[in-house]
Amino acid sequence: MDAVDLQIIRELQADGRLSNQDLADRVRLSPSPCLRRVRRLEEAGLIRGYTAVVDQVSFGLPITVFVRIRLERHTADAVRTFEEHVSVIEHIQDCYLMAGSSDYLLRVVIEDLEAYESLVRHRIHAIPGIASIESSFAYGSVKRSLTYPKPAPGPAAARPR
């Protein structure tokens, strides 16, 4: 991946609806080589798809909750069971495996507090092997970026720490 590929990716992250002509103009390529690069980035899995960014509040899911989960046991079966259950709960948008005092961090979007209580009581509590659940409610958003920062050059191991 070279500097032009990085620029293509950043432009498409900022506006996935760019025409190939507009994208080519922005990255200073002619349309054919630009399209070839985009196709190559898609085939390599760097560009995994295109989507619409929808306003969460207008969509009817104004509440964001960050949920920290700690498991009772860390056996392969316990982890698999938890992850399988979480993967089918639509209101859970993201699930991260964590280092530290929590095993998982979930980002949940939900209609209201009653709906969140129901989700916890009937879906999350029903997952076997959970030792604790801790919820934090976001009451505002300061920054939400859909564009990744430019990676530092060279292998990660060579960067100063």
N, C-alpha and C positions, 0 to 999 in steps of 0.2 A: 504494500500500500504506500503510495507516494503522496506528495503534497496535494496534487490535483485530486486524487481519490478522497483525501481528507476534506478538501473543499467541497467536493460533490456531496459527500455525506452530510456535512454541516448545512449546506444549502437545502438539501432534501429534508433534514430534520426541522429546519425552520419553516419550510413550506413544501410539503409532499405533493402538492398539486401543480408544481411548476411544470410547464411544458418542457420537452427536451430542448427546444430552441432557446427558451428563457434560461434554462439551466446551463446550456452550452455558452450563452453570452456571459453569464455570471462567472463561470470558471475559465473563460477565455479559450474555449475549444470550438471547433466546428461541430455541428450536430452529430455526424456519424461517429467520430471517435468518442464523443461524450456518451452517446447511447451504448456503445460497446463497453465503455467503462462501467456504466450503471448496470448493465446486464452481468458483467463479470463480478461486480460487488454483490449482486443478488445471488448469483450462482455459488459464490464463495460463502454465503450465509451472513455476510456483514450487514446487508440490508435484508431484513427478514419479512418486511411487509410494509403496508401503508395503511393509515387509519385516520379517522376524524377525531379531533380533540373536542370533546363535548363538555359544556359547562355543567359541572356537577350539581350546583344549586338549581339551575333552571331545569335540569333533568329530573329533579325531585329527590335527590340524595344529598341534602345539605350538611349532614353530620359526618365528620371524619373521626375515626377512633383508631388509636394505636394500641394494640393489645400485645402485652408480653406474656408468653406462655412458658411455664417450666414443666417438664415431664417428670413423672415419678421415677421412671427407669429409662435408660438409654440403650436398651436392647434393639437389635435390628427390627424385631417385630413391633415394638412400641413405636419406634420412629416411623416405620412404614405405615402402620395403622393411622397415626396422627396425620401424616402427610397425605394419605389417601382421602381421609375425611375432609381435610382443609381444602384440597384441590377441587372439590365439588360444591363448595359453599360460595354462591355467586357474590355475596356481599363482601367477601374477602378478596380484595383486589391484589394484594401482594403478601407473600409469606417469605420471610428471610430466616435462614438458619444463622444463629448468633453465637458469638463468643461472649462470655461474661455470665452474669447472674441469671439471665433468661436464655432459654433454648431457642425460642422463635419470637420474631416480631411480625405481627400482622398489621396490615392497613385495611381498615374496614370502612366502607361508605354505606350510609344507612339513612332511612327516611326521618326517623325521630327517636327519642329516647325509649319509647315503648317498644318500637321495633328492635332496638338494640338489646333491650332486656330479653325479649323473646328469642332473639338470635343466640344470646349467651345461654339462656336456660334450656332451650330445646335443641340447639345444634352443637354449640361448643361444649357445654357440660356433658353432652352425650358421647363425646369422643373419649374412649377409654385411655387411661394412663396419664391424665393431666394432674399435676400436683398443685399448680396455682395459675390463676388468671389475673392480670393486672391491666386495667384500662386507663388510658389517658385520652381526654377529648381535646381535639384541636379547636380553638375558637377563632382562628384566623390563619391566613396563609401569607407569609412574607415573600417566599420565592418558590416557584415550581418550574424547573427548567426541563424542556424536552430535547435540548441540544447538549450533547456531551462536550466536555472541554477537550481541547486539543491534547492528545497524549504527548508526554515528554519523549524526546527522541531516544532511540537506543533501547536495549533490553532493560527491563525493570531492575535486574540485579546490579547493573552498572551505575544506576542513579545514586547520588548521595542521599543519605538518610538523615 
